[in-house]
Amino acid sequence: MAPRSSKVLRETDIKKRYSVPAGFLSSLPSFNGGHAVDFQAVDGSGRVWPFRCSVRKKGHPKPVISRGWRAFVDSKGLKVGDKVQFYKKKNEAGAKKHAYEIRAEKEIKIFDDRGEMHRAGRRKVRSEGRRDGERLAKQASFSPLVRRWPRHVKSASPPAESEGDALPSGSDKLVYWE
């Protein structure tokens, strides 16, 4: 089942309302000439979340989910950079309402703003080993393994190397300790 809406959350999405990607509008129940529609989405734990999607009465529709959204954000502890996906589930025979599923994915932050590895990231890489570390790196969307540094290297910054071995500037690389 492919997501009908997938979005990395921004500050406005966290603090005020969820700006709905325009493509998701066609998946919602009909507005029937109005400017708002109520719908429900079920999360992974089975909790039902009531939402209201509204559009502007004139001009560009600019769809947003406001009612119920902040309760969802607060309950899940979502932050800027986390990802939310809405899925439209197949209706069961005779069902009159559309069925939706909502999933929240937490951003995995291994490196801080200075490019140094967070303590939690270091512990996770060390404790889970190489295979799980590669999975973690894929989720974080960067190359998982450049090389293995000796045990005594405790920094994510590579030691001075010859020009031929230099990493491209601005690239995040995960270093595994043996």
C-alpha positions in Angstrom: 0.0 0.0 0.0 1.7 3.2 -1.2 1.3 6.4 0.9 -1.2 9.0 -0.4 0.6 11.7 1.4 4.2 11.7 2.7 5.8 14.7 4.2 8.8 15.7 6.3 7.4 18.0 9.0 8.3 21.7 9.2 7.9 24.1 12.1 4.4 25.2 11.0 3.3 21.6 10.7 4.5 21.0 14.3 3.2 24.2 16.0 0.0 25.0 14.1 -1.4 22.8 11.3 -0.4 20.2 8.8 -0.1 21.7 5.3 -1.5 19.0 3.2 0.3 18.1 -0.1 -2.2 19.0 -2.9 -2.2 15.4 -4.3 -3.8 14.2 -1.0 -7.0 16.2 -1.7 -8.2 13.7 -4.3 -7.9 10.9 -1.7 -10.2 12.6 0.9 -13.9 12.3 1.0 -15.8 14.8 -1.1 -16.1 18.4 0.2 -19.6 18.5 -1.3 -19.3 22.2 -2.1 -18.0 23.1 1.3 -14.6 24.1 2.5 -14.0 21.5 5.1 -14.3 17.7 5.5 -13.9 15.5 8.6 -12.2 12.2 8.4 -10.5 9.7 10.7 -7.2 7.9 10.5 -5.9 4.9 12.5 -2.4 4.8 13.8 -0.2 1.7 14.3 -1.5 1.1 17.8 -5.1 1.1 16.6 -6.0 4.6 18.0 -8.5 6.5 15.9 -7.6 10.1 15.2 -10.3 12.5 14.1 -9.1 15.2 11.7 -10.6 18.1 9.7 -9.1 19.1 6.4 -10.1 22.6 5.2 -9.4 24.6 2.1 -9.7 28.3 1.3 -13.1 29.5 0.1 -11.5 31.6 -2.7 -8.3 31.4 -4.8 -5.7 28.6 -4.3 -7.2 25.9 -2.1 -4.1 25.6 0.3 -5.4 22.5 2.1 -4.6 22.1 5.8 -5.4 19.7 8.6 -6.1 21.6 11.8 -8.7 20.0 14.0 -7.1 17.0 15.7 -3.7 17.6 14.3 -2.0 19.2 17.4 -3.3 16.4 19.6 -1.6 13.8 17.2 1.7 15.8 17.2 1.8 16.1 21.0 0.8 12.5 21.6 3.5 11.2 19.2 6.1 13.7 20.4 6.8 14.8 16.8 9.5 17.3 15.9 10.7 19.2 12.9 12.3 16.7 10.5 10.1 13.8 11.5 7.9 12.3 8.7 4.2 11.6 8.5 2.5 9.4 6.0 -1.2 9.0 5.2 -2.4 5.8 3.6 -5.9 5.2 2.1 -7.1 1.8 3.2 -9.4 -0.3 1.0 -13.0 0.0 2.2 -14.6 -3.2 3.6 -17.8 -4.3 1.8 -20.6 -2.0 2.7 -18.4 0.7 4.5 -19.7 4.2 3.8 -16.7 6.1 5.1 -13.2 6.2 3.7 -10.6 4.5 5.8 -7.1 6.0 6.4 -4.0 5.0 8.2 -1.5 7.5 9.6 2.1 6.7 10.3 4.7 8.8 12.0 8.5 8.2 11.6 11.0 9.9 13.9 14.0 11.4 12.3 17.2 9.5 13.2 19.8 12.1 13.9 23.3 10.6 14.1 25.3 13.7 13.5 24.7 17.1 15.2 24.7 20.4 13.4 28.6 20.6 13.6 28.9 17.2 11.9 29.9 15.4 15.0 28.2 12.1 16.0 25.7 12.3 18.8 26.4 10.2 21.9 23.2 8.2 21.3 24.2 7.6 17.7 27.6 6.3 18.7 26.1 4.0 21.3 23.6 2.7 18.8 26.2 2.0 16.1 28.5 0.3 18.6 25.9 -1.8 20.2 24.0 -2.9 17.2 27.0 -3.9 15.1 27.7 -3.4 11.4 24.6 -4.9 9.8 22.1 -2.9 12.0 24.3 0.1 11.6 24.0 -0.1 7.8 20.2 -0.3 8.2 20.3 2.7 10.5 22.5 4.6 7.9 20.0 3.8 5.1 17.2 5.3 7.2 19.3 8.4 7.7 19.9 8.6 3.9 23.7 8.6 3.6 26.5 6.2 2.7 26.9 3.7 5.5 30.5 2.6 5.5 33.7 4.3 4.3 36.2 2.2 6.1 36.8 0.8 9.5 39.0 2.9 11.8 41.1 1.4 14.6 39.4 1.0 18.0 41.2 4.0 19.5 39.6 6.5 17.0 36.7 8.1 18.9 35.7 10.8 16.4 33.5 10.7 13.3 36.1 13.0 11.7 38.6 11.0 9.6 42.3 11.4 10.3 44.5 13.4 7.9 44.9 11.5 4.7 46.5 11.9 1.3 44.5 13.8 -1.3 43.5 10.6 -3.1 41.7 9.2 0.0 39.9 12.5 1.0 36.1 12.4 1.4 34.0 14.7 -0.7 33.2 17.9 1.3 29.8 18.1 2.8 29.2 14.3 2.7 28.1 12.6 5.9 29.8 9.3 6.4 29.1 6.8 9.2 32.2 5.4 10.9 32.0 2.0 12.6 34.3 1.1 15.4 35.7 -2.4 15.7 
